[in-house]
Amino acid sequence: MDGKRAHARVRDGEEFELEARPVTVHAFELLDVQPAQGASGTEVLDLDVRVRVSSGTYVRALARDLGGSLGTAAHLTALRRTETAGFTIRESHTLEALAELNETERDALLLPCDVLVRHFPKIELNDRAVTMLKCGQRPQFIENIPADQPIR
């Protein structure tokens, strides 16, 4: 909100209301249910879930809203992002693991720059299209792509 994270505002004692925004929940999978005790000794349930959501979804809000719809409270005790922008946790490496590798081994793990934008639509340009773009013109074949749509 205005350049400051909502959780930081809450910690600073600020009162505010977040605007609702549309999100897409592609999957919400219940993996495990375990009885537990809350901080005050209250009996609670710990739910392990896997969620796949659209960009910009505040997963903590999903927990809050789920609890509210069940007539109770809910919050996250742990959150682990396993995929973002096409990168998965399986492709990641810990800093400790990287530190154990020699330079050649680390270099072998480097990905080409194009991987950073692989989720954008790819358009290959011929020489004429390149010249048109350099002159500030949009080649006809990209007219149907919105001007604010990132492409590679």
N, C-alpha and C positions, 0 to 999 in steps of 0.2 A: 504494500500500500504506500504510494508516494515514495518509492525507493527504500522502504524499510520493511523488513519481514514482519508478518503478523505476530509470530511467536515472540519476537524481540519487543514489540509494543506491549504484549500481555505482560511480559516479565518486568517491563518498566512501569506497570500499573495503569497503563492507558486503557480506557474503555472505548470500544468502537464496535461497529458491526460490519462484517464482511458481506459484500454483495454476492448474491448467488450467481453462479455461472454454469453454463452447460458443460457437462463432461460425458464421456462415454466409458462405461465399464464393459470391457469386452469379455472378461471372465472374473468370477469371484468363487473360488474353490475352497471348501472347508477341508483341511488336511487332518486336523486332530483337535480333540476336545479333552481338556484335563482339568479336574477340580484343583483349585488353588486357594490361597488366602491373600486378601488384599492387605494393604499397609496397616489398616486399623483392625486386622484380624477377621474381617468379614469374609465369609465364604464367597468365592467368585469362580468363574469359569475362564480358563485361558483357552483361547481359540487360535490355532495356527491356520492361517489362510494364505492363499496365493491369489493375487489380483493382477489383472492386466488391464491397464487403463489408458485413456488418451493423454496426450501431453498436457501438462498444466493441471492435472487432477491432484488435489491435496488429499493424499491417502489417509491422513489423520482425521480429516473431515468425514471420510467414509465410515471410519470406526465410530465416530461421534454420532453420525446420522443413523447408523445401524442400531446402536444402543437406544437412541431416542425412539426409533420406530418400534422397538421391543418394550418400551416403557421403562427403560433403565438407563444406566450410564455405561459408556464404553470408552476406552482409550487404547492407544498402542503402547506396548511395553518394548517392542523391538520393531525395526523397519530395515529391510535390506533390499536395495534396488538391484535387480538381477539383469535388467536389460534397459538400454536407453539408446535411441537413435540407431538401432540396428547392432549395437555392441552388446554382447552378452557377458555374464560373469565367467563363462567357460573360456572366454578369450582373454581374460584379465590375468595379471600377474601381481603378486604382492611386492612391495618394495624390498622386503627381506629376500625373497626369491631372486629378484633382479640383482641384488647386491652380491649374490653368490655366483653369478655368471661372469665370464670374462667378456671383454669388449666385443669380440666377434660373435659370441652367443647372444649378447644383448642386441647387437645390430641386426641379427637374423630375425629378431622379434618385431622390428620396426615395420610398420605398415605403410604402403604408399599413400601420399596425400589425398588421392582420389577417394580413399576409404572414408575420409571425414565427411564427405558429401554424398556418399553412395545412396542415401535415402531421397535425394532430389532427383527429379526426372532428368535423364541424360539426353542431350541434343548434340549431334555432331554437325558441325558447320563446314560448308564448302567455302572456297576463297571468296566468292561473291557475297555470301552471307556475312563473313567476317568483315569485309569492306563496308557493307551496309551498317553493321553494328558500330563500327568505328566512326561512321558519319552520323550516328544518332538515329538511324532508321531501324525499324523492326522488320526483319525479313517476313514475307507473307506466311511462311509455314509455322511461325510462332505467334501469329496474330490471335489464335484461340487460347493462348496461355496468358493468364492475368499478369499484369505488369509487376505485381508484388510477389509473384510466385517464384521462389528461388529455383534456379535450374543449374545444371552443370554441363 
